[in-house]
Amino acid sequence: MVVPKRKVFVIGVGMTQFKKPSDNADYPEIAKEALINALTDAGISINQVQQACCGYVYGDSTSGQRALYEVGMTGIPVFNVNNNCSTGASALMLAKQFIESGSDCTLALGFEKMQRGSLGSTFSDRANPVEKHVESMINLVGLDASPITAQMFGNAGLEHMKLYGTKEEHFAKIAYKNHLHSVNNPNSQFRDKYTLEQIMKSPKVFGPLTKLQCCPTSDGAAAAILVSEDFVRRYGLEANAVEIVGLEMATDTASTFNSDSCIKIVGFDMTKAAADKLYEKTRVKPTDIDVIELHDCFSANELITYEALGLCPVGKAKDFIDSGANTYGGRTVVNPSGGLISKGHPLGATVLAQCAELCWQLRGEPNLTYLYSAWTQLIRLCFLSQV
């Protein structure tokens, strides 16, 4: 007999404004701000939290414990998670699984203090986690002096252009949309509106990608409090409760490396696999989704992700973009927060901030000036470790 999984609800979310990396505030301070915001939003105390899953990439072991000490030393188990860009998603998934297996109240907390500029490897005396991705790219198209991640996603964009007739303008239109969306988001690192021409003429980074089509490094934190249905009813929290009806994660298969495709190297297949599994389990179709927050580390990744998620057929992302289907007035509003390109990308906090954004959208928060009337929303993160 299969026992049905317990329902899981998000009852409180919080985040800081994402900011350019600086020495103004250390990670315990920004984590405290996000956590207090989430507890206040939920209307509960830290003493009611039974486990905590803390995500960060750049920090020493047990930084999660140190972050929680600022709010309360309750003696709960703390699980520290480091999974690169999917760190926040991993913390959220673990917290969800704790509820499904019997806990009543768990915390997913993500935070990051980053260095300025493009990211590099921390250790030079051991294997690089993405060396297979880089080797596969080099074997296909060679190596440039540009930042490695920009080359990986830029080459994926170039491949899309070659295969399907996509133009540089299509990548720029994505950045134009995301910068425009960010104007009304007080938590966004950048809130400037640009013309399409300004985006296309900003400094070239690699391939079709210009500076205004690449996400910045950021300092920031975000948190989500997950509870069981019994907890929701016991404390009368129905008004704020948002059910997580599905959450999937995938990583590389052999096709990432043996398909002779830069699009596959940056994660198309694993994104599609996770999305397909989610659609099957939840009985939701891509056309049912009103709002999406997705991983636009570069505009090329957002374009490729449209196709991996089934928002449009493979090769037709350019038509999806040209029709305005990805913004207000179109079929699916993508990244109403401004996305990573504008809002910023503090790795450990990114997905939990997306969770917060979608909860606010679903709850119809009156102070959310970029609110979209949404019934079905999707958190999606492609797991691809980055150099």
C-alpha positions, 0 to 999 in steps of 0.5 A: 500500500502506497501512503500518500505524501503529506501536503507541504505549504509555504506560510512565510517568506522573506528576503533582503534587497540584493546588492552589489558585493561590499563589506557593509554587512556580513552574512549573519546580518543579512541572513537575520534580516531575511529570516526575521522577515519570513517569521514575521510574514508567517506569524510564528516564532523561531522556537516553532521551527524544527529543522533548518536547511541553510544554503550558501556557496561561498563560506566556511562549514557550518555558516548556517548555524552561525547565521541562525544564532542571530535569531535564536539558539534553539538547538535544532538540527541545521543542515548546510547545503552547497550546490552552486546555483541550485543551492537554494533549490536544494535547501527548499527540497530538503525542507519539503522532504522533512515535512513529507516525512513527519516534521511540522515546521521547517526553514529553508534559508539561503544567503551569500557574500560574493566577490565582485566580477566574474566567478572563478574556481576556489581551489586549484589543487583538485579537480574542478567540478565543471571540468567535463563541461569545459572540456566538452565545450573546448572540443566543440568550439575552442576556448576564448579569454572571456569568462568561462561561464559567459563562453558556455552560455554564449556558445549555446546562444551561438548554436541556437542562432546557427540552428534556428535562425535566432538573432542577437536581437532576441537575446537582447529583447529578453534582457530588455524585458527583465530590466523593464520588469525590475523597475518596480521591484524594491528588492532588485539590485538594478532598477534601471530601464534601458532601450533595446539599442542600449542593451545591444550596444553595451560592452560585448562579453561573448557571442551574442551576450553583452554586459546588460544580458549577464547577471551580476554577483550579489550579496543577499539572503532569502528564506521560506518557512514550510509547514504541514497541513496540520500546522496550517489548520492548528494555527489558523494560517490558511490565508497565507498558505501556498501549497507546493504541489511539485518540486523536481530537480535533475542533474547531468546525464551522458547526453550533456557531454556526448551530444556535440551540443553547447545547448546540451552542455549548459543543461537543456536535457536535465531542465527538460527532464525535470520539467517533464517529470513535474508536469506528469506528477502535477498534471499541469501543462506548460500552457496552464502556467501564468507566471514563471521565475526562471534562471536567467543567469544570461539571456541565452539561458532564458531563451533556451529554457523557454524551449526546455520547459515546453513554453514553445517548440524547440527552435521557436523561442524567437517567435515566442519572444517576438510575440510578447508572450513572455511578458505582461499582456502575453501568455506567460509572464517570465521573471516579473521580478526582473530575474537574475539579470536585474535582481541579482544572483547571490547563489545561495539565496536566488531560488528562495527569493524566486520562491518568495516572489511567487508566493507574493504573486499567488497571495496577491500582496497589495504592496507588490507593484508588479503583481500579475493575477496568477493561478499556476506558477513554477519555480524552476532551476537548472542544476549546472555548477558554474566556475 
